[in-house]
Amino acid sequence: MKRRAPRGITGGTLSIALIAMTIVVILALVKVYLSNRIYRESRTINKLTTEVAALKEEHSILQLHVERLKYKVKIADTLFNLDDSEDEESPAEGAAQ
């Protein structure tokens, strides 16, 4: 009596197939999770990059404004100093005559 090889799916084959499918599903879930995480992080990075660019531009505008104000103050101080020196010279000239 010869024993015939079993036909169809055996318990061992079924368990191997289920284990393989479980591994594939786990790897797919990990990939989806990581892809979503990377997408969210890239959105955050893009938002921060945009804010940095806007703040740098605002900084340069403010620096220009500060420089203009410094120039105006410097010119105004010079003019006031000239006015003060002219006022101081006038009484001295009047007393000398």
C-alpha positions in Angstrom: 0.0 0.0 0.0 1.3 3.2 -1.2 0.5 6.4 0.5 -0.7 9.1 -1.8 0.5 12.6 -1.5 -2.2 14.9 -0.1 -3.9 17.1 -2.6 -5.1 20.6 -1.9 -4.2 22.9 0.9 -2.7 21.4 4.0 -2.6 23.0 7.4 1.1 23.9 7.1 0.6 25.6 3.7 -2.4 27.6 5.0 -0.4 28.8 8.1 2.5 29.8 5.9 0.2 31.8 3.6 -1.5 33.5 6.5 1.8 34.4 8.1 3.0 35.8 4.7 -0.2 37.8 4.3 0.1 39.2 7.8 3.7 40.3 7.2 2.6 42.0 3.9 -0.2 43.8 5.7 2.0 45.0 8.6 4.6 46.3 6.1 1.9 48.1 4.1 0.6 49.7 7.3 4.1 50.8 8.3 4.6 52.3 4.8 1.3 54.2 4.9 2.1 55.5 8.4 5.6 56.7 7.4 4.3 58.3 4.2 1.7 60.2 6.1 4.2 61.3 8.7 6.6 62.5 6.1 3.8 64.4 4.3 2.8 66.1 7.5 6.4 67.0 8.4 7.0 68.4 4.9 3.9 70.6 5.2 5.2 71.9 8.5 8.6 72.5 7.0 7.1 74.4 4.0 5.0 76.5 6.3 8.0 77.4 8.4 10.1 78.1 5.3 7.4 80.5 4.1 7.3 82.3 7.5 11.1 82.5 7.6 11.2 84.1 4.1 8.5 86.6 5.1 10.3 87.5 8.3 13.6 88.0 6.5 11.9 90.3 4.1 10.2 92.2 6.9 13.6 92.4 8.7 15.3 93.9 5.6 12.4 96.5 5.3 12.7 97.4 9.0 16.5 97.8 8.7 16.0 100.1 5.7 13.4 102.1 7.7 15.8 102.3 10.7 18.6 103.5 8.5 16.4 106.2 7.0 15.4 107.3 10.5 19.0 107.4 11.6 19.8 109.6 8.6 17.0 112.0 9.4 18.1 112.2 13.0 21.6 112.9 11.9 20.6 115.6 9.5 18.2 117.1 12.1 20.9 117.2 14.8 23.2 118.9 12.4 20.6 121.5 11.6 19.8 122.1 15.2 23.5 122.4 16.1 23.9 125.0 13.3 20.9 126.9 14.7 22.2 126.7 18.2 25.7 127.9 17.2 24.2 130.9 15.2 22.1 131.8 18.3 25.1 131.7 20.5 27.2 133.9 18.2 24.5 136.6 17.8 24.6 137.8 21.5 28.4 137.7 21.5 28.6 139.8 18.4 26.1 142.4 19.8 28.1 142.7 23.0 31.4 143.2 21.1 30.0 146.2 19.2 
